[in-house]
Amino acid sequence: MKTLQTIWQELFQPLSAFGYEEGQGTTRLSWSKPFLEAQLYLRRYGEAIGLQCRRDGWGNLLMTVPGETDLPPVYTGSHLDSVPHGGKYDGALGITVPLAIAAAWHDKGFRPYRPLTIIAFAEEEGTRFGTPCLGSQAMAGKLQGKDPDRFVTAEGRTLSQLLQEAGLEGDPFAPHLLPGKCFLELHIEQGRALEDAKLPLGIVSAIVGIRHFTVTITGTANHAGTTAMKDRKDALAAAARWISAVFEKALASQQQYVATVGHIRVFPDAGNVVPGKAELSLEIRSASDQTMDVALTEFQEELRKIARTFQVTFQWKQLDQIPPLPMEQSLMDLFEQEAQDLKIPYQIQPSWAGHDSMILGHELPTAMLFVPSVKGISHSPDEYTEPEPIGQAAEVLERALQKLTAK
């Protein structure tokens, strides 16, 4: 309970004030004034409890509990930045909980055998440059050789300018992650699975893979008044039929995958013209590549049928493919054992959102814990998680960190 009080009174509530505006939520963009003020607060807090704190050239904050040895550290943490007008819990919870654990260890005079490093990542949300998880990518060395002036915000500001204004020096793309023993991340679920199951804890099995496509449906633009309905080759009508089919098939999969058509452009985009072309986005997410393969085949076959019915043609282009990332089984087993010993109910579930763990999991053994998001709301001022499951997750995380840093 003391750890939970520390989370709320000394860490979470003060941290939540940085970038928060009543009625507008939290806007704490990487390298902004609220972000840097929040980072400074965390650093001063960490140094006050004996942590060794530093920022890398990108602006990630690393806070290390010294160990009895110089063995590679156990890493934990999450991201400090938020989306515009977001919530207080996303990212911040995964920093404040381990810091509270470090404070409890300091109060008890406990020193781990192996160091524990808590990371507050910069630019996980992708708000600045449109690419998520850049802080963890930089730390893992995945951005080496990039030109910082090629990273430009929507306002025309370069990464170099942002880093200079933040007082950061050194190569922002220099790797700082390895060596390390493992990485653990505590995060809000950002969905309803735990709340629907009335469970306080989720142990993540995998971070789902993501595939993005562009689908172009081509018909014939024609006069909206003089073209009989039977003679139309309406690209938008065909697109609408296919979008509904995608939704229904994903719904029928019973959460084996999710599929989204979130963007559409219509040509010539006039109220009195039969649409001659429609360009659609398609995103598929699943913890199984095979499941996505099957879904994709079904979507393409459905579009072939619709194209024949509406007398249109289509083109299909894959933009990218991010494979699913299974979590480290031994770390999942450790989380399960601690939850069982503490008699905390839990379930094994995938993460449908991306996280810094998605990057670090390719470099280190990685695992995640979820706590419920009330009503499944996230990226919103209404984002909320009850204190009790946070305290339960903190207990599980602390026991896991103790064992992992003990050898």
NORGI-V947790 format. One record per backbone hydrogen bond with DSSP energy under -0.5 kcal/mol. CO is the residue of the C=O (numbers start at 1). NH is the residue of the N-H. Records with the same first field share a line. If there is no record, write none. Layout:
BEGIN
CO=NH + NH
END
This chain:
BEGIN
1=5
2=6
3=7
4=8
5=9 + 10
6=10 + 11
7=11 + 12
8=13
11=15
12=16
13=17
14=17
15=18
17=19 + 20
19=27
21=24 + 25
25=21 + 27
26=28 + 86
28=82
29=32
32=36
33=37
34=38
35=39
36=40
37=41
38=42
39=43
40=44
41=45
42=46
43=47
44=48
45=49
46=49 + 51
47=50
51=53
52=64
54=62
56=59
60=56 + 62
61=120
62=54
63=118
64=52 + 66
65=116
71=115
73=181 + 182
74=117
75=184
76=119
78=121
83=86
86=26
89=93
90=92
91=94
92=95 + 96
93=97
95=99
96=100
97=101
98=102
99=103
100=104
101=105
102=106
103=107
104=108
105=109 + 110
106=109
112=68
113=69
115=74
116=65 + 118
117=76 + 119
118=63
119=78 + 121
120=61
121=80 + 81
122=135
123=134 + 135
124=133
126=130
133=137
134=138
135=139
136=140
137=142 + 143
138=141
139=176 + 177
141=144
143=146
146=148
147=150
148=151 + 159 + 160
150=152
151=159
153=156
157=153
158=162
159=163
160=164
161=165
162=166
163=168
164=167
171=174
181=365
182=75
183=367
184=77
185=369
187=371
191=373
192=196
193=197
194=198 + 199
195=198
201=347
202=204 + 370
203=349
205=327
206=208 + 351
207=325
209=286
210=322
211=284
212=319 + 320
213=282
214=317
215=217 + 280
216=218 + 315
217=278
218=313
222=274
223=227
226=228
228=231
229=232
233=220 + 235
234=238
235=239
236=240
237=241
238=242
239=243
240=244
241=245
242=246
243=247
244=248
245=249
246=250
247=251
248=252
249=253
250=253 + 255
251=254
253=256
258=285
260=262 + 283
263=281
265=279
267=276 + 277
270=273
272=224
274=222
275=235
276=219
277=267
278=217
279=265
280=215
282=213
283=260
284=211
285=258
286=209
288=292
289=293
290=294
291=295
292=296
293=297
294=298
295=299
296=300
297=301
298=302
299=303
300=304
301=305
302=306
303=307
304=308
305=309
306=310
307=311 + 312
313=218
315=216
317=214
320=212
321=323
322=210
324=326
325=207
328=332
329=333
330=334
331=335
332=336
333=337
334=338
335=339
336=340
337=341
338=342
339=344
340=343
343=345
347=203
349=205
350=352
351=208
355=358 + 359
356=359 + 360
357=361
359=362
360=363 + 364
365=183
366=328
367=185
368=204
369=187
370=202
371=189
372=374
373=376
374=377
380=383
384=374
386=390
387=391
388=392
389=393
390=394
391=395
392=396
393=397
394=398
395=399
396=400
397=401
398=402
399=403
400=404
401=405
403=406
404=407
405=113 + 114
END
